[in-house]
């Protein structure tokens, strides 16, 4: 039983460590946690959803990522000579 609790505590602390590194709201104790516990729970759950969304978006961009070599080549060639739009944005979107 203690091993399972210890493992769960480790996972929760690790998750909050990741969130703390990305969201400044966790730099200080949540004042709302002492006054309105349901709000604090919803706030933490919402931040976890945002965190997962950002991970998914980054993964999507990583799949469509343009290599640095292509970017450097486009910069040297001055783009495609088109309408002046950023060629990198066209490749990402």
MITOR-398544 format. One record per residue: residue number from 1; residue in one letter; x, y, z of N, C-alpha, C, CB in turn. Coordinates in pm, whole numbers. Glycine has a CB too. Example, Ala and Ser with C-alpha at 12.3 -4.5 7.8 and 13.67 -1.06 7.14 Angstrom:
! MITOR-398544
+-----+------+--------+--------+--------+--------+--------+--------+--------+--------+--------+--------+--------+--------+
! seq ! type !     nx !     ny !     nz !    cax !    cay !    caz !     cx !     cy !     cz !    cbx !    cby !    cbz !
+-----+------+--------+--------+--------+--------+--------+--------+--------+--------+--------+--------+--------+--------+
!   1 !    A !   1319 !   -569 !    780 !   1230 !   -450 !    780 !   1320 !   -330 !    780 !   1131 !   -447 !    905 !
!   2 !    S !   1285 !   -225 !    708 !   1367 !   -106 !    714 !   1290 !      3 !    787 !   1408 !    -60 !    572 !
+-----+------+--------+--------+--------+--------+--------+--------+--------+--------+--------+--------+--------+--------+
! end
This chain:
! MITOR-398544
+-----+------+--------+--------+--------+--------+--------+--------+--------+--------+--------+--------+--------+--------+
! seq ! type !     nx !     ny !     nz !    cax !    cay !    caz !     cx !     cy !     cz !    cbx !    cby !    cbz !
+-----+------+--------+--------+--------+--------+--------+--------+--------+--------+--------+--------+--------+--------+
!   1 !    X !     83 !   -119 !      0 !      0 !      0 !      0 !     87 !    126 !      0 !    -94 !      0 !    122 !
!   2 !    X !    191 !    128 !     84 !    278 !    246 !     90 !    349 !    270 !    -43 !    380 !    231 !    202 !
!   3 !    X !    387 !    162 !   -111 !    454 !    175 !   -239 !    364 !    244 !   -341 !    499 !     38 !   -291 !
!   4 !    X !    236 !    204 !   -344 !    142 !    264 !   -438 !    119 !    412 !   -407 !      9 !    189 !   -435 !
!   5 !    X !    107 !    445 !   -280 !     90 !    585 !   -241 !    214 !    667 !   -276 !     59 !    596 !    -90 !
!   6 !    X !    330 !    609 !   -253 !    454 !    677 !   -284 !    467 !    701 !   -435 !    574 !    596 !   -233 !
!   7 !    X !    430 !    601 !   -514 !    436 !    614 !   -658 !    338 !    720 !   -708 !    407 !    479 !   -725 !
!   8 !    X !    217 !    720 !   -650 !    117 !    821 !   -688 !    164 !    960 !   -650 !    -18 !    791 !   -621 !
!   9 !    X !    224 !    974 !   -534 !    275 !   1104 !   -490 !    385 !   1151 !   -584 !    328 !   1096 !   -344 !
!  10 !    X !    473 !   1064 !   -625 !    580 !   1098 !   -718 !    522 !   1148 !   -850 !    671 !    977 !   -742 !
!  11 !    X !    422 !   1077 !   -903 !    361 !   1117 !  -1030 !    293 !   1253 !  -1022 !    261 !   1012 !  -1075 !
!  12 !    X !    222 !   1278 !   -912 !    154 !   1406 !   -894 !    256 !   1519 !   -880 !     61 !   1401 !   -770 !
!  13 !    X !    360 !   1497 !   -801 !    463 !   1599 !   -785 !    535 !   1627 !   -917 !    564 !   1556 !   -678 !
!  14 !    X !    559 !   1523 !   -995 !    622 !   1540 !  -1126 !    531 !   1622 !  -1219 !    654 !   1403 !  -1189 !
!  15 !    X !    401 !   1590 !  -1217 !    306 !   1663 !  -1301 !    302 !   1811 !  -1262 !    165 !   1601 !  -1290 !
!  16 !    X !    298 !   1840 !  -1132 !    296 !   1980 !  -1089 !    429 !   2049 !  -1120 !    266 !   1988 !   -939 !
!  17 !    X !    537 !   1975 !  -1119 !    665 !   2032 !  -1157 !    665 !   2076 !  -1303 !    778 !   1932 !  -1134 !
!  18 !    X !    607 !   1993 !  -1390 !    596 !   2029 !  -1531 !    506 !   2151 !  -1549 !    541 !   1911 !  -1613 !
!  19 !    X !    393 !   2152 !  -1479 !    301 !   2264 !  -1489 !    362 !   2393 !  -1434 !    171 !   2233 !  -1416 !
!  20 !    X !    435 !   2379 !  -1325 !    500 !   2496 !  -1264 !    601 !   2558 !  -1358 !    567 !   2457 !  -1132 !
!  21 !    X !    669 !   2475 !  -1436 !    766 !   2527 !  -1531 !    702 !   2600 !  -1648 !    850 !   2416 !  -1582 !
!  22 !    X !    576 !   2571 !  -1676 !    510 !   2629 !  -1792 !    412 !   2741 !  -1756 !    438 !   2522 !  -1868 !
!  23 !    X !    352 !   2734 !  -1638 !    250 !   2830 !  -1599 !    290 !   2898 !  -1469 !    112 !   2761 !  -1584 !
!  24 !    X !    301 !   3029 !  -1474 !    347 !   3106 !  -1358 !    248 !   3104 !  -1242 !    373 !   3248 !  -1398 !
!  25 !    X !    126 !   3064 !  -1267 !     26 !   3065 !  -1161 !     65 !   2970 !  -1046 !   -111 !   3025 !  -1217 !
!  26 !    X !    149 !   2872 !  -1076 !    190 !   2776 !   -973 !    317 !   2817 !   -900 !    210 !   2640 !  -1035 !
!  27 !    X !    370 !   2936 !   -929 !    490 !   2982 !   -859 !    461 !   3014 !   -712 !    546 !   3106 !   -928 !
!  28 !    X !    338 !   3054 !   -684 !    296 !   3085 !   -546 !    179 !   2995 !   -510 !    257 !   3237 !   -531 !
!  29 !    X !    156 !   2974 !   -382 !     39 !   2893 !   -344 !    -90 !   2957 !   -394 !     33 !   2876 !   -190 !
!  30 !    X !   -184 !   2874 !   -433 !   -313 !   2924 !   -480 !   -396 !   2973 !   -361 !   -389 !   2814 !   -559 !
!  31 !    X !   -426 !   3102 !   -361 !   -507 !   3157 !   -252 !   -649 !   3103 !   -255 !   -509 !   3310 !   -259 !
!  32 !    X !   -698 !   3073 !   -374 !   -835 !   3025 !   -386 !   -852 !   2885 !   -327 !   -878 !   3025 !   -533 !
!  33 !    X !   -743 !   2811 !   -310 !   -752 !   2674 !   -260 !   -805 !   2670 !   -118 !   -617 !   2606 !   -267 !
!  34 !    X !   -776 !   2772 !    -38 !   -824 !   2773 !    100 !   -967 !   2825 !    112 !   -732 !   2857 !    186 !
!  35 !    X !  -1009 !   2906 !     12 !  -1142 !   2967 !     20 !  -1246 !   2893 !    -63 !  -1135 !   3110 !    -25 !
!  36 !    X !  -1206 !   2845 !   -179 !  -1301 !   2783 !   -272 !  -1236 !   2661 !   -337 !  -1348 !   2885 !   -380 !
!  37 !    X !  -1240 !   2549 !   -268 !  -1174 !   2428 !   -314 !  -1226 !   2379 !   -450 !  -1190 !   2319 !   -212 !
!  38 !    X !  -1357 !   2377 !   -474 !  -1403 !   2333 !   -607 !  -1347 !   2419 !   -721 !  -1556 !   2336 !   -612 !
!  39 !    X !  -1336 !   2551 !   -698 !  -1278 !   2639 !   -800 !  -1132 !   2603 !   -824 !  -1291 !   2785 !   -758 !
!  40 !    X !  -1058 !   2577 !   -716 !   -917 !   2541 !   -730 !   -900 !   2412 !   -809 !   -851 !   2527 !   -592 !
!  41 !    X !   -987 !   2315 !   -784 !   -982 !   2188 !   -857 !  -1010 !   2211 !  -1005 !  -1083 !   2087 !   -798 !
!  42 !    X !  -1112 !   2292 !  -1035 !  -1144 !   2322 !  -1175 !  -1031 !   2401 !  -1241 !  -1276 !   2402 !  -1183 !
!  43 !    X !   -970 !   2490 !  -1169 !   -858 !   2568 !  -1222 !   -742 !   2478 !  -1259 !   -813 !   2674 !  -1120 !
!  44 !    X !   -705 !   2388 !  -1171 !   -594 !   2296 !  -1196 !   -628 !   2203 !  -1312 !   -563 !   2214 !  -1070 !
!  45 !    X !   -751 !   2152 !  -1316 !   -792 !   2065 !  -1426 !   -788 !   2140 !  -1559 !   -934 !   2008 !  -1401 !
!  46 !    X !   -831 !   2266 !  -1558 !   -830 !   2347 !  -1680 !   -687 !   2370 !  -1729 !   -900 !   2481 !  -1657 !
!  47 !    X !   -597 !   2395 !  -1637 !   -457 !   2417 !  -1675 !   -397 !   2288 !  -1731 !   -375 !   2466 !  -1553 !
!  48 !    X !   -436 !   2174 !  -1677 !   -389 !   2046 !  -1731 !   -439 !   2026 !  -1873 !   -435 !   1929 !  -1642 !
!  49 !    X !   -565 !   2064 !  -1900 !   -620 !   2054 !  -2035 !   -542 !   2144 !  -2130 !   -770 !   2090 !  -2036 !
!  50 !    X !   -515 !   2268 !  -2088 !   -439 !   2361 !  -2172 !   -299 !   2305 !  -2198 !   -430 !   2500 !  -2104 !
!  51 !    X !   -237 !   2250 !  -2094 !   -103 !   2191 !  -2109 !   -105 !   2079 !  -2213 !    -53 !   2136 !  -1973 !
!  52 !    X !   -203 !   1990 !  -2204 !   -213 !   1880 !  -2300 !   -241 !   1931 !  -2441 !   -322 !   1781 !  -2257 !
!  53 !    X !   -324 !   2035 !  -2452 !   -352 !   2096 !  -2582 !   -223 !   2151 !  -2643 !   -456 !   2208 !  -2567 !
!  54 !    X !   -143 !   2219 !  -2563 !    -18 !   2275 !  -2614 !     78 !   2165 !  -2658 !     48 !   2362 !  -2507 !
!  55 !    X !     78 !   2055 !  -2587 !    161 !   1940 !  -2627 !    114 !   1887 !  -2762 !    157 !   1828 !  -2519 !
!  56 !    X !    -18 !   1873 !  -2779 !    -73 !   1823 !  -2906 !    -40 !   1917 !  -3020 !   -224 !   1804 !  -2895 !
!  57 !    X !    -53 !   2046 !  -2999 !    -24 !   2144 !  -3103 !    124 !   2137 !  -3142 !    -61 !   2287 !  -3057 !
!  58 !    X !    211 !   2127 !  -3043 !    355 !   2118 !  -3072 !    385 !   1992 !  -3151 !    437 !   2120 !  -2941 !
!  59 !    X !    320 !   1882 !  -3118 !    341 !   1758 !  -3192 !    295 !   1774 !  -3337 !    265 !   1641 !  -3126 !
!  60 !    X !    184 !   1844 !  -3359 !    133 !   1864 !  -3493 !    231 !   1948 !  -3575 !     -5 !   1932 !  -3490 !
!  61 !    X !    288 !   2053 !  -3512 !    385 !   2135 !  -3582 !    513 !   2057 !  -3608 !    415 !   2262 !  -3503 !
!  62 !    X !    550 !   1969 !  -3517 !    672 !   1891 !  -3535 !    659 !   1799 !  -3657 !    702 !   1809 !  -3409 !
!  63 !    X !    538 !   1746 !  -3680 !    518 !   1660 !  -3796 !    531 !   1737 !  -3927 !    382 !   1593 !  -3788 !
!  64 !    X !    491 !   1866 !  -3925 !    492 !   1948 !  -4046 !    613 !   2039 !  -4052 !    365 !   2030 !  -4053 !
!  65 !    X !    706 !   2019 !  -3960 !    820 !   2110 !  -3946 !    906 !   2114 !  -4071 !    904 !   2069 !  -3828 !
!  66 !    X !    947 !   2233 !  -4103 !   1038 !   2253 !  -4215 !   1179 !   2240 !  -4161 !   1014 !   2393 !  -4284 !
!  67 !    X !   1264 !   2172 !  -4235 !   1400 !   2154 !  -4187 !   1474 !   2287 !  -4188 !   1475 !   2050 !  -4272 !
!  68 !    X !   1570 !   2301 !  -4099 !   1650 !   2423 !  -4092 !   1725 !   2446 !  -4222 !   1749 !   2416 !  -3974 !
!  69 !    X !   1763 !   2340 !  -4288 !   1834 !   2352 !  -4414 !   1744 !   2420 !  -4518 !   1879 !   2212 !  -4465 !
!  70 !    X !   1616 !   2384 !  -4524 !   1523 !   2447 !  -4617 !   1505 !   2595 !  -4584 !   1388 !   2375 !  -4614 !
!  71 !    X !   1497 !   2628 !  -4456 !   1480 !   2768 !  -4415 !   1601 !   2850 !  -4455 !   1457 !   2777 !  -4263 !
!  72 !    X !   1721 !   2798 !  -4429 !   1843 !   2870 !  -4466 !   1852 !   2888 !  -4617 !   1966 !   2795 !  -4414 !
!  73 !    X !   1812 !   2787 !  -4692 !   1815 !   2796 !  -4838 !   1717 !   2903 !  -4888 !   1781 !   2659 !  -4901 !
!  74 !    X !   1599 !   2909 !  -4828 !   1502 !   3010 !  -4867 !   1551 !   3151 !  -4833 !   1368 !   2984 !  -4798 !
!  75 !    X !   1619 !   3164 !  -4720 !   1671 !   3296 !  -4682 !   1781 !   3340 !  -4779 !   1724 !   3295 !  -4538 !
!  76 !    X !   1867 !   3248 !  -4820 !   1973 !   3281 !  -4914 !   1917 !   3319 !  -5051 !   2069 !   3163 !  -4928 !
!  77 !    X !   1812 !   3250 !  -5093 !   1752 !   3275 !  -5223 !   1652 !   3391 !  -5222 !   1685 !   3150 !  -5274 !
!  78 !    X !   1629 !   3447 !  -5105 !   1533 !   3557 !  -5096 !   1390 !   3512 !  -5113 !   1565 !   3662 !  -5199 !
!  79 !    X !   1359 !   3391 !  -5075 !   1223 !   3339 !  -5090 !   1200 !   3293 !  -5232 !   1120 !   3446 !  -5052 !
!  80 !    X !   1072 !   3286 !  -5269 !   1040 !   3238 !  -5403 !   1015 !   3351 !  -5501 !    920 !   3148 !  -5398 !
!  81 !    X !   1039 !   3476 !  -5457 !   1017 !   3589 !  -5546 !    870 !   3620 !  -5564 !   1080 !   3563 !  -5679 !
!  82 !    X !    786 !   3566 !  -5476 !    641 !   3586 !  -5488 !    597 !   3720 !  -5433 !    567 !   3474 !  -5417 !
!  83 !    X !    490 !   3715 !  -5360 !    426 !   3838 !  -5315 !    486 !   3894 !  -5187 !    280 !   3815 !  -5295 !
!  84 !    X !    598 !   3844 !  -5142 !    663 !   3895 !  -5022 !    615 !   3830 !  -4894 !    642 !   4041 !  -5013 !
!  85 !    X !    521 !   3739 !  -4904 !    475 !   3668 !  -4785 !    588 !   3580 !  -4735 !    349 !   3585 !  -4815 !
!  86 !    X !    587 !   3553 !  -4606 !    692 !   3472 !  -4545 !    678 !   3327 !  -4588 !    687 !   3484 !  -4392 !
!  87 !    X !    777 !   3274 !  -4655 !    774 !   3137 !  -4705 !    767 !   3036 !  -4592 !    894 !   3110 !  -4791 !
!  88 !    X !    824 !   3069 !  -4479 !    823 !   2975 !  -4366 !    681 !   2955 !  -4317 !    913 !   3027 !  -4250 !
!  89 !    X !    604 !   3064 !  -4304 !    466 !   3051 !  -4260 !    384 !   2965 !  -4354 !    403 !   3188 !  -4248 !
!  90 !    X !    408 !   2977 !  -4484 !    336 !   2896 !  -4581 !    365 !   2748 !  -4560 !    372 !   2937 !  -4723 !
!  91 !    X !    488 !   2714 !  -4525 !    523 !   2574 !  -4504 !    466 !   2520 !  -4375 !    672 !   2557 !  -4504 !
!  92 !    X !    454 !   2603 !  -4274 !    402 !   2556 !  -4146 !    252 !   2542 !  -4151 !    442 !   2650 !  -4032 !
!  93 !    X !    183 !   2638 !  -4208 !     37 !   2633 !  -4213 !     -3 !   2544 !  -4325 !    -25 !   2774 !  -4231 !
+-----+------+--------+--------+--------+--------+--------+--------+--------+--------+--------+--------+--------+--------+
! end
